[in-house]
Amino acid sequence: MSNFIEELYYGNIEPQELSTELSGELKKKLSNLTEKEEQFAAKLNDEDKELFQNYVSAYTDFSTMGNADSFISGFRLGAKFTYDTFVKNTKG
């Protein structure tokens, strides 16, 4: 089951057409992040720039995997709510 959820997370399963446009707030955050990264990189020598890019790459890998785990956990929690709401026989 988690393979299916991961495929959904990574966009390999598209139950509907997905919008790829970022919201205004996310665009601002991304612009700020990009600006700060460029400012920081401009102050580094070539060796330090390479080290920084390696750090950014490692952080991106970690973040991507963490986001996938969070998505899967949230999806499972939603499924448990659905199960409890529609399937589980509760007396109240």
VMD Tcl script that builds the backbone (N, CA, C; Angstrom):
set m [mol new atoms 276]
animate dup $m
set s [atomselect $m all]
$s set {name element resname resid chain x y z} {
  {N N MET 1 A 0.817 -1.198 0.000}
  {CA C MET 1 A 0.000 0.000 0.000}
  {C C MET 1 A 0.854 1.252 0.000}
  {N N SER 2 A 1.967 1.287 0.735}
  {CA C SER 2 A 2.764 2.509 0.788}
  {C C SER 2 A 3.381 2.825 -0.574}
  {N N ASN 3 A 3.638 1.815 -1.415}
  {CA C ASN 3 A 4.151 2.100 -2.749}
  {C C ASN 3 A 3.135 2.917 -3.545}
  {N N PHE 4 A 1.877 2.588 -3.424}
  {CA C PHE 4 A 0.817 3.330 -4.096}
  {C C PHE 4 A 0.793 4.771 -3.587}
  {N N ILE 5 A 0.887 4.950 -2.276}
  {CA C ILE 5 A 0.867 6.283 -1.688}
  {C C ILE 5 A 2.086 7.084 -2.149}
  {N N GLU 6 A 3.244 6.455 -2.179}
  {CA C GLU 6 A 4.450 7.137 -2.659}
  {C C GLU 6 A 4.305 7.537 -4.127}
  {N N GLU 7 A 3.745 6.668 -4.930}
  {CA C GLU 7 A 3.530 6.992 -6.343}
  {C C GLU 7 A 2.599 8.195 -6.483}
  {N N LEU 8 A 1.572 8.243 -5.636}
  {CA C LEU 8 A 0.665 9.384 -5.636}
  {C C LEU 8 A 1.412 10.645 -5.220}
  {N N TYR 9 A 2.207 10.539 -4.163}
  {CA C TYR 9 A 2.969 11.690 -3.673}
  {C C TYR 9 A 3.897 12.244 -4.749}
  {N N TYR 10 A 4.604 11.389 -5.435}
  {CA C TYR 10 A 5.575 11.830 -6.436}
  {C C TYR 10 A 4.927 12.210 -7.771}
  {N N GLY 11 A 3.614 12.174 -7.832}
  {CA C GLY 11 A 2.918 12.638 -9.023}
  {C C GLY 11 A 2.834 11.622 -10.141}
  {N N ASN 12 A 3.172 10.382 -9.850}
  {CA C ASN 12 A 3.087 9.338 -10.872}
  {C C ASN 12 A 1.657 8.840 -11.052}
  {N N ILE 13 A 0.807 9.124 -10.105}
  {CA C ILE 13 A -0.608 8.794 -10.182}
  {C C ILE 13 A -1.352 10.120 -10.099}
  {N N GLU 14 A -2.119 10.424 -11.121}
  {CA C GLU 14 A -2.828 11.693 -11.150}
  {C C GLU 14 A -4.332 11.453 -11.278}
  {N N PRO 15 A -5.023 11.403 -10.138}
  {CA C PRO 15 A -6.467 11.173 -10.203}
  {C C PRO 15 A -7.205 12.348 -10.838}
  {N N GLN 16 A -6.599 13.493 -10.831}
  {CA C GLN 16 A -7.144 14.668 -11.508}
  {C C GLN 16 A -5.953 15.504 -11.967}
  {N N GLU 17 A -6.220 16.462 -12.783}
  {CA C GLU 17 A -5.139 17.308 -13.256}
  {C C GLU 17 A -4.643 18.159 -12.099}
  {N N LEU 18 A -3.340 18.127 -11.875}
  {CA C LEU 18 A -2.764 18.862 -10.761}
  {C C LEU 18 A -2.251 20.214 -11.223}
  {N N SER 19 A -2.458 21.225 -10.412}
  {CA C SER 19 A -1.933 22.553 -10.707}
  {C C SER 19 A -0.479 22.600 -10.267}
  {N N THR 20 A 0.399 23.102 -11.123}
  {CA C THR 20 A 1.809 23.206 -10.774}
  {C C THR 20 A 2.182 24.633 -10.395}
  {N N GLU 21 A 1.190 25.530 -10.381}
  {CA C GLU 21 A 1.460 26.923 -10.057}
  {C C GLU 21 A 1.509 27.107 -8.542}
  {N N LEU 22 A 2.543 27.808 -8.080}
  {CA C LEU 22 A 2.689 28.072 -6.665}
  {C C LEU 22 A 1.754 29.199 -6.236}
  {N N SER 23 A 1.293 29.124 -5.011}
  {CA C SER 23 A 0.463 30.206 -4.477}
  {C C SER 23 A 1.330 31.454 -4.315}
  {N N GLY 24 A 0.684 32.595 -4.180}
  {CA C GLY 24 A 1.407 33.849 -4.020}
  {C C GLY 24 A 2.352 33.832 -2.831}
  {N N GLU 25 A 1.906 33.282 -1.715}
  {CA C GLU 25 A 2.739 33.227 -0.511}
  {C C GLU 25 A 3.951 32.321 -0.726}
  {N N LEU 26 A 3.749 31.176 -1.384}
  {CA C LEU 26 A 4.879 30.287 -1.657}
  {C C LEU 26 A 5.859 30.923 -2.637}
  {N N LYS 27 A 5.353 31.656 -3.610}
  {CA C LYS 27 A 6.239 32.354 -4.549}
  {C C LYS 27 A 7.124 33.353 -3.813}
  {N N LYS 28 A 6.538 34.077 -2.858}
  {CA C LYS 28 A 7.320 35.039 -2.076}
  {C C LYS 28 A 8.402 34.331 -1.270}
  {N N LYS 29 A 8.040 33.233 -0.645}
  {CA C LYS 29 A 8.999 32.475 0.167}
  {C C LYS 29 A 10.131 31.928 -0.704}
  {N N LEU 30 A 9.782 31.391 -1.870}
  {CA C LEU 30 A 10.789 30.860 -2.777}
  {C C LEU 30 A 11.703 31.962 -3.285}
  {N N SER 31 A 11.139 33.106 -3.615}
  {CA C SER 31 A 11.932 34.242 -4.080}
  {C C SER 31 A 12.913 34.701 -3.003}
  {N N ASN 32 A 12.433 34.769 -1.772}
  {CA C ASN 32 A 13.291 35.161 -0.654}
  {C C ASN 32 A 14.410 34.149 -0.442}
  {N N LEU 33 A 14.073 32.880 -0.488}
  {CA C LEU 33 A 15.070 31.826 -0.320}
  {C C LEU 33 A 16.136 31.903 -1.410}
  {N N THR 34 A 15.707 32.073 -2.643}
  {CA C THR 34 A 16.639 32.162 -3.768}
  {C C THR 34 A 17.550 33.379 -3.632}
  {N N GLU 35 A 16.971 34.491 -3.234}
  {CA C GLU 35 A 17.756 35.718 -3.056}
  {C C GLU 35 A 18.831 35.530 -1.985}
  {N N LYS 36 A 18.455 34.954 -0.855}
  {CA C LYS 36 A 19.409 34.738 0.242}
  {C C LYS 36 A 20.506 33.746 -0.163}
  {N N GLU 37 A 20.126 32.716 -0.900}
  {CA C GLU 37 A 21.121 31.745 -1.355}
  {C C GLU 37 A 22.125 32.407 -2.285}
  {N N GLU 38 A 21.648 33.244 -3.198}
  {CA C GLU 38 A 22.548 33.941 -4.123}
  {C C GLU 38 A 23.459 34.902 -3.381}
  {N N GLN 39 A 22.920 35.625 -2.400}
  {CA C GLN 39 A 23.735 36.547 -1.607}
  {C C GLN 39 A 24.820 35.805 -0.848}
  {N N PHE 40 A 24.443 34.683 -0.260}
  {CA C PHE 40 A 25.409 33.890 0.504}
  {C C PHE 40 A 26.484 33.307 -0.412}
  {N N ALA 41 A 26.067 32.733 -1.529}
  {CA C ALA 41 A 27.019 32.109 -2.461}
  {C C ALA 41 A 27.995 33.134 -3.034}
  {N N ALA 42 A 27.562 34.367 -3.212}
  {CA C ALA 42 A 28.431 35.410 -3.759}
  {C C ALA 42 A 29.605 35.727 -2.836}
  {N N LYS 43 A 29.477 35.412 -1.560}
  {CA C LYS 43 A 30.523 35.703 -0.584}
  {C C LYS 43 A 31.522 34.553 -0.418}
  {N N LEU 44 A 31.270 33.453 -1.101}
  {CA C LEU 44 A 32.099 32.265 -0.922}
  {C C LEU 44 A 33.127 32.120 -2.039}
  {N N ASN 45 A 34.270 31.514 -1.678}
  {CA C ASN 45 A 35.226 31.162 -2.723}
  {C C ASN 45 A 34.755 29.879 -3.404}
  {N N ASP 46 A 35.438 29.480 -4.460}
  {CA C ASP 46 A 34.982 28.323 -5.253}
  {C C ASP 46 A 34.867 27.042 -4.429}
  {N N GLU 47 A 35.848 26.803 -3.560}
  {CA C GLU 47 A 35.827 25.586 -2.749}
  {C C GLU 47 A 34.633 25.606 -1.786}
  {N N ASP 48 A 34.405 26.769 -1.162}
  {CA C ASP 48 A 33.278 26.887 -0.243}
  {C C ASP 48 A 31.934 26.822 -0.983}
  {N N LYS 49 A 31.876 27.355 -2.208}
  {CA C LYS 49 A 30.649 27.265 -3.001}
  {C C LYS 49 A 30.301 25.816 -3.286}
  {N N GLU 50 A 31.316 25.027 -3.612}
  {CA C GLU 50 A 31.073 23.601 -3.884}
  {C C GLU 50 A 30.561 22.904 -2.626}
  {N N LEU 51 A 31.179 23.204 -1.479}
  {CA C LEU 51 A 30.739 22.616 -0.221}
  {C C LEU 51 A 29.298 23.032 0.083}
  {N N PHE 52 A 28.985 24.302 -0.132}
  {CA C PHE 52 A 27.634 24.798 0.103}
  {C C PHE 52 A 26.632 24.106 -0.819}
  {N N GLN 53 A 26.975 23.942 -2.085}
  {CA C GLN 53 A 26.075 23.262 -3.017}
  {C C GLN 53 A 25.862 21.800 -2.622}
  {N N ASN 54 A 26.907 21.169 -2.107}
  {CA C ASN 54 A 26.762 19.794 -1.608}
  {C C ASN 54 A 25.821 19.751 -0.410}
  {N N TYR 55 A 25.926 20.760 0.460}
  {CA C TYR 55 A 25.026 20.854 1.609}
  {C C TYR 55 A 23.580 21.040 1.138}
  {N N VAL 56 A 23.375 21.959 0.200}
  {CA C VAL 56 A 22.029 22.223 -0.320}
  {C C VAL 56 A 21.445 20.950 -0.935}
  {N N SER 57 A 22.249 20.225 -1.679}
  {CA C SER 57 A 21.794 18.990 -2.308}
  {C C SER 57 A 21.417 17.941 -1.255}
  {N N ALA 58 A 22.266 17.801 -0.229}
  {CA C ALA 58 A 21.982 16.832 0.829}
  {C C ALA 58 A 20.717 17.220 1.589}
  {N N TYR 59 A 20.546 18.516 1.850}
  {CA C TYR 59 A 19.347 18.979 2.550}
  {C C TYR 59 A 18.097 18.750 1.701}
  {N N THR 60 A 18.207 18.994 0.413}
  {CA C THR 60 A 17.078 18.773 -0.492}
  {C C THR 60 A 16.672 17.302 -0.495}
  {N N ASP 61 A 17.659 16.405 -0.546}
  {CA C ASP 61 A 17.372 14.965 -0.494}
  {C C ASP 61 A 16.656 14.601 0.805}
  {N N PHE 62 A 17.177 15.114 1.915}
  {CA C PHE 62 A 16.573 14.850 3.220}
  {C C PHE 62 A 15.150 15.406 3.280}
  {N N SER 63 A 14.977 16.630 2.844}
  {CA C SER 63 A 13.675 17.288 2.878}
  {C C SER 63 A 12.656 16.551 2.017}
  {N N THR 64 A 13.073 16.130 0.833}
  {CA C THR 64 A 12.180 15.395 -0.058}
  {C C THR 64 A 11.701 14.100 0.589}
  {N N MET 65 A 12.630 13.375 1.192}
  {CA C MET 65 A 12.270 12.119 1.837}
  {C C MET 65 A 11.384 12.374 3.063}
  {N N GLY 66 A 11.705 13.405 3.825}
  {CA C GLY 66 A 10.894 13.743 4.994}
  {C C GLY 66 A 9.486 14.160 4.601}
  {N N ASN 67 A 9.382 14.940 3.523}
  {CA C ASN 67 A 8.064 15.350 3.041}
  {C C ASN 67 A 7.251 14.146 2.578}
  {N N ALA 68 A 7.898 13.208 1.923}
  {CA C ALA 68 A 7.202 11.992 1.489}
  {C C ALA 68 A 6.704 11.207 2.693}
  {N N ASP 69 A 7.547 11.082 3.717}
  {CA C ASP 69 A 7.126 10.376 4.932}
  {C C ASP 69 A 5.941 11.069 5.598}
  {N N SER 70 A 5.973 12.403 5.652}
  {CA C SER 70 A 4.866 13.156 6.245}
  {C C SER 70 A 3.585 12.974 5.441}
  {N N PHE 71 A 3.712 13.003 4.113}
  {CA C PHE 71 A 2.552 12.802 3.253}
  {C C PHE 71 A 1.949 11.425 3.490}
  {N N ILE 72 A 2.785 10.406 3.547}
  {CA C ILE 72 A 2.318 9.036 3.760}
  {C C ILE 72 A 1.641 8.908 5.120}
  {N N SER 73 A 2.248 9.500 6.154}
  {CA C SER 73 A 1.654 9.443 7.492}
  {C C SER 73 A 0.294 10.137 7.516}
  {N N GLY 74 A 0.207 11.297 6.882}
  {CA C GLY 74 A -1.057 12.019 6.815}
  {C C GLY 74 A -2.114 11.254 6.052}
  {N N PHE 75 A -1.703 10.629 4.961}
  {CA C PHE 75 A -2.625 9.832 4.157}
  {C C PHE 75 A -3.169 8.668 4.982}
  {N N ARG 76 A -2.278 8.003 5.709}
  {CA C ARG 76 A -2.705 6.877 6.546}
  {C C ARG 76 A -3.643 7.333 7.653}
  {N N LEU 77 A -3.348 8.490 8.258}
  {CA C LEU 77 A -4.217 9.025 9.289}
  {C C LEU 77 A -5.602 9.314 8.703}
  {N N GLY 78 A -5.647 9.898 7.520}
  {CA C GLY 78 A -6.931 10.156 6.857}
  {C C GLY 78 A -7.689 8.870 6.577}
  {N N ALA 79 A -6.968 7.837 6.172}
  {CA C ALA 79 A -7.616 6.552 5.916}
  {C C ALA 79 A -8.188 5.970 7.208}
  {N N LYS 80 A -7.473 6.144 8.314}
  {CA C LYS 80 A -7.983 5.656 9.599}
  {C C LYS 80 A -9.244 6.410 10.011}
  {N N PHE 81 A -9.255 7.735 9.781}
  {CA C PHE 81 A -10.474 8.498 10.061}
  {C C PHE 81 A -11.626 7.990 9.204}
  {N N THR 82 A -11.356 7.751 7.938}
  {CA C THR 82 A -12.399 7.265 7.032}
  {C C THR 82 A -12.901 5.906 7.490}
  {N N TYR 83 A -11.985 5.027 7.823}
  {CA C TYR 83 A -12.365 3.694 8.297}
  {C C TYR 83 A -13.239 3.810 9.543}
  {N N ASP 84 A -12.796 4.634 10.499}
  {CA C ASP 84 A -13.524 4.776 11.743}
  {C C ASP 84 A -14.909 5.382 11.502}
  {N N THR 85 A -15.001 6.282 10.550}
  {CA C THR 85 A -16.261 6.968 10.267}
  {C C THR 85 A -17.251 6.075 9.525}
  {N N PHE 86 A -16.777 5.349 8.517}
  {CA C PHE 86 A -17.695 4.646 7.625}
  {C C PHE 86 A -17.725 3.132 7.782}
  {N N VAL 87 A -16.705 2.541 8.383}
  {CA C VAL 87 A -16.634 1.084 8.410}
  {C C VAL 87 A -16.766 0.531 9.811}
  {N N LYS 88 A -16.038 1.091 10.728}
  {CA C LYS 88 A -15.992 0.543 12.083}
  {C C LYS 88 A -17.367 0.640 12.738}
  {N N ASN 89 A -17.771 -0.435 13.330}
  {CA C ASN 89 A -19.068 -0.479 14.007}
  {C C ASN 89 A -18.887 0.048 15.422}
  {N N THR 90 A -19.350 1.258 15.650}
  {CA C THR 90 A -19.232 1.842 16.992}
  {C C THR 90 A -20.620 1.997 17.591}
  {N N LYS 91 A -20.691 1.855 18.874}
  {CA C LYS 91 A -21.952 2.043 19.589}
  {C C LYS 91 A -21.857 3.365 20.333}
  {N N GLY 92 A -22.832 4.210 20.177}
  {CA C GLY 92 A -22.771 5.506 20.814}
  {C C GLY 92 A -24.009 5.971 21.299}
}
mol reanalyze $m
mol bondsrecalc $m
mol representation Tube
mol addrep $m
